[in-house]
């Protein structure tokens, strides 16, 4: 009698040797068991959900197998069983999971997990769209970026009285992504303006971007320049004409032309810079100028904007730890030459001679009009005054200002 009662109770739960009995006593509506997707970085744990689409069928239990690779395996609990859990909202408390092949080592050679979703005391149908269970995926520390499949096989579902429900399934996947850390600082290349054939100076500064600010013990970066606005060559003929900020940095030889082996002033295209904080416990401060570089604008450089491209930024903390850091570009603006006014230079040859001085005196006393030497009017007020005569005499003695 007890055996007969037990068989009647289990006939709706569809049990065979602890699994679902998917007896082919007549196909009902189709259903689909769908493995979800997740993404994470190498070394992360992520969760994948497996859900059911009933397609109108009254599904009481399901089974499926998830096959995985060693880069994205289903994780194991402390007892060695798959780290998967039934959705408590569907009340299928006899749900079970097993690593395959039987006897495999989850840390070495398991290749799949079998899942059986059922209950002995609940014959309610599983709602359409419900999550059946979730599993923890332990992404390997050395997993390369990319998408890894979770293959769905041996799918099945059962309705009441052991009726088989025609069942399909969809695969899932794990996307292993690259970790993008929040930058703690930026190395900012400044901008400068100069005329063809002149030199100008560009500052490189450090901006801290986090609160509290990161402790940065050293930074390095490269600067690529245009051949018409290169970083100048220092007096020794081999090093870039760049100078560390001695208030914050160790005074070490920290600059070199790029590419290695190039000839300064001929075929170099960039500079590599290294800045180390001056003294232990004195990190590089926010907003500080790290270093300056002299830019030698070519005499034939057309007017315009020339980029200074920042690349390969690196930063280190006090213990040598690598810190994420950005770098921003700068520029050199080449503008027209502005020649200072040379008071008393009537013919514009950048020299004041005796006849121009006499003309200037005649203009001041009213014997000649200002148009005879408009360069005498250095103030631009339309008149000539005694101080402008003095300026003209000084220019005659010392030369026109450059």
Steps between C-alpha positions, in 0.01 A plus 500: 500500500778745594682427174183563298442835675864602438477417129182707463670795674809485278316444173449876462855583610655284228783330693738227382803421715515859627450660155205600287326219314429649162272220383389525141130444560391772260656837419339814646583862410864590427715670764848653504772493766726802444845562646573869557810710450735692725822699474798554725874535509755224543490378861143623559201295615180565305151353515307346213126434518321213326136573418194324358266602222196272528332586166169427670602164644444411867859411591558344841868406466797546271845364435797622296876481482735800482834433330782749566867557428783537750507879449143542628407198716209474739648549844499248782380544858709398800343151489609453138149527356407748223440852633150519354176582678134447416278804477310492832204678341404190296502270809682207339689393809621164370712670232849353469828557315791267417841554339578285196665271421430323826800500731666798329696765690325842474838673520651298216288297260125545543337598171128532575226521761170313487203679654167341599223735613207337683313469828342203681244710684411768244313415179453861396605586146808718463399851382587604147823701491604395849863453598555132573839536669822696501866390490821673597755518220860524625686672216858376491774744598672450164189512282558713191244758398229354278168314508482145636197275442287322757350219294153375584447127441275213613207735555166362613180592682204317646137582556267335752469122503844463343400640160799610297503860384674557170803707607768705332775714650729790424868534586639766725837673510752679718674808365842555653574871483806708563514680833484877454609664822412854600805718426645661810675784319586651164823628349408814306723640226468878486480740207725780383519767232794618298616641168699321229866478590445557873488281809215464747438293814236235575411387852388148591281478810342232720130503588367266770148376428381306806383580853700440709786574261725214400857488627716500188873440540593513132365551151624461145366590158600555139447816292487481121564828316476637147832536312431875465452546876739251663619492858838672489833329552686587822847655492671161528356414157342168603224560756165675464494856635257411779531587870352327804318704762763477773245591768321166463728263309828320543766660285586198286555469126140440403464595131596326176417545134283248313531273318807357666809557289357801314717804425389807702408789277468272198263204521372483859123510530440499874628512855467255790474660845526353852420690821567355847374671813766671710528297818309217664159601631478801268262400220466716192251780578185588310544774238879494518714566197692176441743638244540753220634456147634756255337488156717607205262635235646461152563820303289366214208385717171626349255671731269252671452253786746214548406210732702362789362149537517339846528121515610206715409657837608299804475563874625322810406518866745512794520119518555457128136424428376584149240777495266576206572841347402701192689750285370798301650663191644847470591724207728767361331791320723661240395861446622796297809691613422812701782752453531764772465860384834673440434866579665734247559230234345699218580260213431174691845349461528430876769768546483870601760717329590870522275624221202327668587673829507840322165425339358409840621828652343697215170319558504585872570874438239510224720542193386168350176302523476175700453315171868564426579235768192332639726261697576791735148472646567197724194570715266507202331819620555689171763737638877504559638590841840556658500155668468342157803699381688354799387147401620563143841613627529187720413280201765679294759429769399147607311362207131416449338264752465140382 
